[in-house]
């Protein structure tokens, strides 16, 4: 669950939709209520209902995750962060819209 677009340690994308190095990727992340959808380069790769993640340290399929709190109980308001792994990364045309 560490491919681009994954919901870290919870849900892997249905496919690897990343463009080759040197090309821009386009991602639309939609979070509304308990639903999370990730569309990467025009392909829906995540369709998740966080209410199904009801147990701390476990995913609905029984696999473990690292979280000490059930995902469904995570805050649904707050800051937006951008992730990197210690290597150069670029972002552009970021738009945030309240639904």
Phi and psi in radians as a Rosetta constraint file:
Dihedral C 1 N 2 CA 2 C 2 CIRCULARHARMONIC -2.112 0.35
Dihedral N 2 CA 2 C 2 N 3 CIRCULARHARMONIC 0.375 0.35
Dihedral C 2 N 3 CA 3 C 3 CIRCULARHARMONIC -1.476 0.35
Dihedral N 3 CA 3 C 3 N 4 CIRCULARHARMONIC 2.689 0.35
Dihedral C 3 N 4 CA 4 C 4 CIRCULARHARMONIC -0.921 0.35
Dihedral N 4 CA 4 C 4 N 5 CIRCULARHARMONIC 2.290 0.35
Dihedral C 4 N 5 CA 5 C 5 CIRCULARHARMONIC 1.646 0.35
Dihedral N 5 CA 5 C 5 N 6 CIRCULARHARMONIC -0.157 0.35
Dihedral C 5 N 6 CA 6 C 6 CIRCULARHARMONIC -1.150 0.35
Dihedral N 6 CA 6 C 6 N 7 CIRCULARHARMONIC 2.674 0.35
Dihedral C 6 N 7 CA 7 C 7 CIRCULARHARMONIC -1.626 0.35
Dihedral N 7 CA 7 C 7 N 8 CIRCULARHARMONIC 1.785 0.35
Dihedral C 7 N 8 CA 8 C 8 CIRCULARHARMONIC -0.798 0.35
Dihedral N 8 CA 8 C 8 N 9 CIRCULARHARMONIC 2.161 0.35
Dihedral C 8 N 9 CA 9 C 9 CIRCULARHARMONIC 1.090 0.35
Dihedral N 9 CA 9 C 9 N 10 CIRCULARHARMONIC 0.265 0.35
Dihedral C 9 N 10 CA 10 C 10 CIRCULARHARMONIC -2.191 0.35
Dihedral N 10 CA 10 C 10 N 11 CIRCULARHARMONIC -0.872 0.35
Dihedral C 10 N 11 CA 11 C 11 CIRCULARHARMONIC -2.576 0.35
Dihedral N 11 CA 11 C 11 N 12 CIRCULARHARMONIC 2.146 0.35
Dihedral C 11 N 12 CA 12 C 12 CIRCULARHARMONIC -1.401 0.35
Dihedral N 12 CA 12 C 12 N 13 CIRCULARHARMONIC 2.626 0.35
Dihedral C 12 N 13 CA 13 C 13 CIRCULARHARMONIC -1.147 0.35
Dihedral N 13 CA 13 C 13 N 14 CIRCULARHARMONIC 2.718 0.35
Dihedral C 13 N 14 CA 14 C 14 CIRCULARHARMONIC -1.251 0.35
Dihedral N 14 CA 14 C 14 N 15 CIRCULARHARMONIC -0.357 0.35
Dihedral C 14 N 15 CA 15 C 15 CIRCULARHARMONIC -2.744 0.35
Dihedral N 15 CA 15 C 15 N 16 CIRCULARHARMONIC 2.863 0.35
Dihedral C 15 N 16 CA 16 C 16 CIRCULARHARMONIC -1.607 0.35
Dihedral N 16 CA 16 C 16 N 17 CIRCULARHARMONIC 1.850 0.35
Dihedral C 16 N 17 CA 17 C 17 CIRCULARHARMONIC -1.866 0.35
Dihedral N 17 CA 17 C 17 N 18 CIRCULARHARMONIC 0.334 0.35
Dihedral C 17 N 18 CA 18 C 18 CIRCULARHARMONIC -1.242 0.35
Dihedral N 18 CA 18 C 18 N 19 CIRCULARHARMONIC 2.465 0.35
Dihedral C 18 N 19 CA 19 C 19 CIRCULARHARMONIC -1.415 0.35
Dihedral N 19 CA 19 C 19 N 20 CIRCULARHARMONIC 2.822 0.35
Dihedral C 19 N 20 CA 20 C 20 CIRCULARHARMONIC -1.076 0.35
Dihedral N 20 CA 20 C 20 N 21 CIRCULARHARMONIC 2.708 0.35
Dihedral C 20 N 21 CA 21 C 21 CIRCULARHARMONIC -0.908 0.35
Dihedral N 21 CA 21 C 21 N 22 CIRCULARHARMONIC 2.415 0.35
Dihedral C 21 N 22 CA 22 C 22 CIRCULARHARMONIC 1.662 0.35
Dihedral N 22 CA 22 C 22 N 23 CIRCULARHARMONIC -0.196 0.35
Dihedral C 22 N 23 CA 23 C 23 CIRCULARHARMONIC -1.879 0.35
Dihedral N 23 CA 23 C 23 N 24 CIRCULARHARMONIC 2.573 0.35
Dihedral C 23 N 24 CA 24 C 24 CIRCULARHARMONIC -1.319 0.35
Dihedral N 24 CA 24 C 24 N 25 CIRCULARHARMONIC 2.418 0.35
Dihedral C 24 N 25 CA 25 C 25 CIRCULARHARMONIC -1.681 0.35
Dihedral N 25 CA 25 C 25 N 26 CIRCULARHARMONIC 2.638 0.35
Dihedral C 25 N 26 CA 26 C 26 CIRCULARHARMONIC -2.116 0.35
Dihedral N 26 CA 26 C 26 N 27 CIRCULARHARMONIC 2.132 0.35
Dihedral C 26 N 27 CA 27 C 27 CIRCULARHARMONIC -2.189 0.35
Dihedral N 27 CA 27 C 27 N 28 CIRCULARHARMONIC 2.348 0.35
Dihedral C 27 N 28 CA 28 C 28 CIRCULARHARMONIC -2.056 0.35
Dihedral N 28 CA 28 C 28 N 29 CIRCULARHARMONIC 2.050 0.35
Dihedral C 28 N 29 CA 29 C 29 CIRCULARHARMONIC -1.911 0.35
Dihedral N 29 CA 29 C 29 N 30 CIRCULARHARMONIC 2.094 0.35
Dihedral C 29 N 30 CA 30 C 30 CIRCULARHARMONIC -2.054 0.35
Dihedral N 30 CA 30 C 30 N 31 CIRCULARHARMONIC 2.150 0.35
Dihedral C 30 N 31 CA 31 C 31 CIRCULARHARMONIC -2.152 0.35
Dihedral N 31 CA 31 C 31 N 32 CIRCULARHARMONIC 2.028 0.35
Dihedral C 31 N 32 CA 32 C 32 CIRCULARHARMONIC -2.490 0.35
Dihedral N 32 CA 32 C 32 N 33 CIRCULARHARMONIC 2.040 0.35
Dihedral C 32 N 33 CA 33 C 33 CIRCULARHARMONIC 1.088 0.35
Dihedral N 33 CA 33 C 33 N 34 CIRCULARHARMONIC -2.226 0.35
Dihedral C 33 N 34 CA 34 C 34 CIRCULARHARMONIC -1.638 0.35
Dihedral N 34 CA 34 C 34 N 35 CIRCULARHARMONIC 0.049 0.35
Dihedral C 34 N 35 CA 35 C 35 CIRCULARHARMONIC -1.644 0.35
Dihedral N 35 CA 35 C 35 N 36 CIRCULARHARMONIC 2.394 0.35
Dihedral C 35 N 36 CA 36 C 36 CIRCULARHARMONIC -2.251 0.35
Dihedral N 36 CA 36 C 36 N 37 CIRCULARHARMONIC 2.234 0.35
Dihedral C 36 N 37 CA 37 C 37 CIRCULARHARMONIC -2.252 0.35
Dihedral N 37 CA 37 C 37 N 38 CIRCULARHARMONIC 2.372 0.35
Dihedral C 37 N 38 CA 38 C 38 CIRCULARHARMONIC -2.126 0.35
Dihedral N 38 CA 38 C 38 N 39 CIRCULARHARMONIC 2.160 0.35
Dihedral C 38 N 39 CA 39 C 39 CIRCULARHARMONIC -2.018 0.35
Dihedral N 39 CA 39 C 39 N 40 CIRCULARHARMONIC 2.055 0.35
Dihedral C 39 N 40 CA 40 C 40 CIRCULARHARMONIC -2.020 0.35
Dihedral N 40 CA 40 C 40 N 41 CIRCULARHARMONIC 2.090 0.35
Dihedral C 40 N 41 CA 41 C 41 CIRCULARHARMONIC 0.905 0.35
Dihedral N 41 CA 41 C 41 N 42 CIRCULARHARMONIC 0.740 0.35
Dihedral C 41 N 42 CA 42 C 42 CIRCULARHARMONIC 1.448 0.35
Dihedral N 42 CA 42 C 42 N 43 CIRCULARHARMONIC 0.031 0.35
Dihedral C 42 N 43 CA 43 C 43 CIRCULARHARMONIC -2.051 0.35
Dihedral N 43 CA 43 C 43 N 44 CIRCULARHARMONIC 2.180 0.35
Dihedral C 43 N 44 CA 44 C 44 CIRCULARHARMONIC -1.221 0.35
Dihedral N 44 CA 44 C 44 N 45 CIRCULARHARMONIC 2.076 0.35
Dihedral C 44 N 45 CA 45 C 45 CIRCULARHARMONIC -2.017 0.35
Dihedral N 45 CA 45 C 45 N 46 CIRCULARHARMONIC -0.249 0.35
Dihedral C 45 N 46 CA 46 C 46 CIRCULARHARMONIC -2.412 0.35
Dihedral N 46 CA 46 C 46 N 47 CIRCULARHARMONIC 2.294 0.35
Dihedral C 46 N 47 CA 47 C 47 CIRCULARHARMONIC -2.423 0.35
Dihedral N 47 CA 47 C 47 N 48 CIRCULARHARMONIC 1.771 0.35
Dihedral C 47 N 48 CA 48 C 48 CIRCULARHARMONIC -2.224 0.35
Dihedral N 48 CA 48 C 48 N 49 CIRCULARHARMONIC 2.449 0.35
Dihedral C 48 N 49 CA 49 C 49 CIRCULARHARMONIC -1.978 0.35
Dihedral N 49 CA 49 C 49 N 50 CIRCULARHARMONIC 1.829 0.35
Dihedral C 49 N 50 CA 50 C 50 CIRCULARHARMONIC -1.119 0.35
Dihedral N 50 CA 50 C 50 N 51 CIRCULARHARMONIC -0.298 0.35
Dihedral C 50 N 51 CA 51 C 51 CIRCULARHARMONIC -1.126 0.35
Dihedral N 51 CA 51 C 51 N 52 CIRCULARHARMONIC -0.325 0.35
Dihedral C 51 N 52 CA 52 C 52 CIRCULARHARMONIC -1.330 0.35
Dihedral N 52 CA 52 C 52 N 53 CIRCULARHARMONIC -0.268 0.35
Dihedral C 52 N 53 CA 53 C 53 CIRCULARHARMONIC -1.603 0.35
Dihedral N 53 CA 53 C 53 N 54 CIRCULARHARMONIC 1.307 0.35
Dihedral C 53 N 54 CA 54 C 54 CIRCULARHARMONIC -1.682 0.35
Dihedral N 54 CA 54 C 54 N 55 CIRCULARHARMONIC -0.110 0.35
Dihedral C 54 N 55 CA 55 C 55 CIRCULARHARMONIC -2.111 0.35
Dihedral N 55 CA 55 C 55 N 56 CIRCULARHARMONIC 2.282 0.35
Dihedral C 55 N 56 CA 56 C 56 CIRCULARHARMONIC -1.065 0.35
Dihedral N 56 CA 56 C 56 N 57 CIRCULARHARMONIC 2.346 0.35
Dihedral C 56 N 57 CA 57 C 57 CIRCULARHARMONIC 1.359 0.35
Dihedral N 57 CA 57 C 57 N 58 CIRCULARHARMONIC 0.121 0.35
Dihedral C 57 N 58 CA 58 C 58 CIRCULARHARMONIC -2.486 0.35
Dihedral N 58 CA 58 C 58 N 59 CIRCULARHARMONIC 2.540 0.35
Dihedral C 58 N 59 CA 59 C 59 CIRCULARHARMONIC -1.621 0.35
Dihedral N 59 CA 59 C 59 N 60 CIRCULARHARMONIC 2.806 0.35
Dihedral C 59 N 60 CA 60 C 60 CIRCULARHARMONIC -0.981 0.35
Dihedral N 60 CA 60 C 60 N 61 CIRCULARHARMONIC -0.496 0.35
Dihedral C 60 N 61 CA 61 C 61 CIRCULARHARMONIC -1.449 0.35
Dihedral N 61 CA 61 C 61 N 62 CIRCULARHARMONIC 0.067 0.35
Dihedral C 61 N 62 CA 62 C 62 CIRCULARHARMONIC 1.626 0.35
Dihedral N 62 CA 62 C 62 N 63 CIRCULARHARMONIC -0.188 0.35
Dihedral C 62 N 63 CA 63 C 63 CIRCULARHARMONIC -1.246 0.35
Dihedral N 63 CA 63 C 63 N 64 CIRCULARHARMONIC 2.625 0.35
Dihedral C 63 N 64 CA 64 C 64 CIRCULARHARMONIC -1.370 0.35
Dihedral N 64 CA 64 C 64 N 65 CIRCULARHARMONIC 2.696 0.35
Dihedral C 64 N 65 CA 65 C 65 CIRCULARHARMONIC -2.295 0.35
Dihedral N 65 CA 65 C 65 N 66 CIRCULARHARMONIC 2.992 0.35
Dihedral C 65 N 66 CA 66 C 66 CIRCULARHARMONIC -1.542 0.35
Dihedral N 66 CA 66 C 66 N 67 CIRCULARHARMONIC 0.024 0.35
Dihedral C 66 N 67 CA 67 C 67 CIRCULARHARMONIC -1.536 0.35
Dihedral N 67 CA 67 C 67 N 68 CIRCULARHARMONIC 2.286 0.35
Dihedral C 67 N 68 CA 68 C 68 CIRCULARHARMONIC -1.449 0.35
Dihedral N 68 CA 68 C 68 N 69 CIRCULARHARMONIC -0.063 0.35
Dihedral C 68 N 69 CA 69 C 69 CIRCULARHARMONIC -2.222 0.35
Dihedral N 69 CA 69 C 69 N 70 CIRCULARHARMONIC 2.532 0.35
Dihedral C 69 N 70 CA 70 C 70 CIRCULARHARMONIC -1.058 0.35
Dihedral N 70 CA 70 C 70 N 71 CIRCULARHARMONIC 2.403 0.35
Dihedral C 70 N 71 CA 71 C 71 CIRCULARHARMONIC -1.002 0.35
Dihedral N 71 CA 71 C 71 N 72 CIRCULARHARMONIC -0.661 0.35
Dihedral C 71 N 72 CA 72 C 72 CIRCULARHARMONIC -1.067 0.35
Dihedral N 72 CA 72 C 72 N 73 CIRCULARHARMONIC -0.356 0.35
Dihedral C 72 N 73 CA 73 C 73 CIRCULARHARMONIC -1.671 0.35
Dihedral N 73 CA 73 C 73 N 74 CIRCULARHARMONIC 0.027 0.35
Dihedral C 73 N 74 CA 74 C 74 CIRCULARHARMONIC -1.138 0.35
Dihedral N 74 CA 74 C 74 N 75 CIRCULARHARMONIC 2.661 0.35
Dihedral C 74 N 75 CA 75 C 75 CIRCULARHARMONIC -1.038 0.35
Dihedral N 75 CA 75 C 75 N 76 CIRCULARHARMONIC 2.511 0.35
Dihedral C 75 N 76 CA 76 C 76 CIRCULARHARMONIC -1.952 0.35
Dihedral N 76 CA 76 C 76 N 77 CIRCULARHARMONIC 0.123 0.35
Dihedral C 76 N 77 CA 77 C 77 CIRCULARHARMONIC -2.338 0.35
Dihedral N 77 CA 77 C 77 N 78 CIRCULARHARMONIC 2.681 0.35
Dihedral C 77 N 78 CA 78 C 78 CIRCULARHARMONIC 2.575 0.35
Dihedral N 78 CA 78 C 78 N 79 CIRCULARHARMONIC -2.632 0.35
Dihedral C 78 N 79 CA 79 C 79 CIRCULARHARMONIC -1.487 0.35
Dihedral N 79 CA 79 C 79 N 80 CIRCULARHARMONIC 2.709 0.35
Dihedral C 79 N 80 CA 80 C 80 CIRCULARHARMONIC -1.848 0.35
Dihedral N 80 CA 80 C 80 N 81 CIRCULARHARMONIC 2.229 0.35
Dihedral C 80 N 81 CA 81 C 81 CIRCULARHARMONIC -2.021 0.35
Dihedral N 81 CA 81 C 81 N 82 CIRCULARHARMONIC 2.722 0.35
Dihedral C 81 N 82 CA 82 C 82 CIRCULARHARMONIC -2.066 0.35
Dihedral N 82 CA 82 C 82 N 83 CIRCULARHARMONIC 2.302 0.35
Dihedral C 82 N 83 CA 83 C 83 CIRCULARHARMONIC -1.744 0.35
Dihedral N 83 CA 83 C 83 N 84 CIRCULARHARMONIC 2.526 0.35
Dihedral C 83 N 84 CA 84 C 84 CIRCULARHARMONIC -2.492 0.35
Dihedral N 84 CA 84 C 84 N 85 CIRCULARHARMONIC 2.986 0.35
Dihedral C 84 N 85 CA 85 C 85 CIRCULARHARMONIC -2.150 0.35
Dihedral N 85 CA 85 C 85 N 86 CIRCULARHARMONIC 0.712 0.35
Dihedral C 85 N 86 CA 86 C 86 CIRCULARHARMONIC 1.438 0.35
Dihedral N 86 CA 86 C 86 N 87 CIRCULARHARMONIC 0.145 0.35
Dihedral C 86 N 87 CA 87 C 87 CIRCULARHARMONIC -2.099 0.35
Dihedral N 87 CA 87 C 87 N 88 CIRCULARHARMONIC 2.794 0.35
Dihedral C 87 N 88 CA 88 C 88 CIRCULARHARMONIC -0.998 0.35
Dihedral N 88 CA 88 C 88 N 89 CIRCULARHARMONIC 2.432 0.35
Dihedral C 88 N 89 CA 89 C 89 CIRCULARHARMONIC -2.552 0.35
Dihedral N 89 CA 89 C 89 N 90 CIRCULARHARMONIC 2.572 0.35
Dihedral C 89 N 90 CA 90 C 90 CIRCULARHARMONIC -2.240 0.35
Dihedral N 90 CA 90 C 90 N 91 CIRCULARHARMONIC 2.511 0.35
Dihedral C 90 N 91 CA 91 C 91 CIRCULARHARMONIC -2.225 0.35
Dihedral N 91 CA 91 C 91 N 92 CIRCULARHARMONIC 2.610 0.35
Dihedral C 91 N 92 CA 92 C 92 CIRCULARHARMONIC -2.639 0.35
Dihedral N 92 CA 92 C 92 N 93 CIRCULARHARMONIC 2.771 0.35
Dihedral C 92 N 93 CA 93 C 93 CIRCULARHARMONIC 0.916 0.35
Dihedral N 93 CA 93 C 93 N 94 CIRCULARHARMONIC 0.829 0.35
Dihedral C 93 N 94 CA 94 C 94 CIRCULARHARMONIC -1.440 0.35
Dihedral N 94 CA 94 C 94 N 95 CIRCULARHARMONIC 2.230 0.35
Dihedral C 94 N 95 CA 95 C 95 CIRCULARHARMONIC -2.280 0.35
Dihedral N 95 CA 95 C 95 N 96 CIRCULARHARMONIC 2.360 0.35
Dihedral C 95 N 96 CA 96 C 96 CIRCULARHARMONIC -2.148 0.35
Dihedral N 96 CA 96 C 96 N 97 CIRCULARHARMONIC 2.251 0.35
Dihedral C 96 N 97 CA 97 C 97 CIRCULARHARMONIC -2.230 0.35
Dihedral N 97 CA 97 C 97 N 98 CIRCULARHARMONIC 2.228 0.35
Dihedral C 97 N 98 CA 98 C 98 CIRCULARHARMONIC -1.324 0.35
Dihedral N 98 CA 98 C 98 N 99 CIRCULARHARMONIC 2.266 0.35
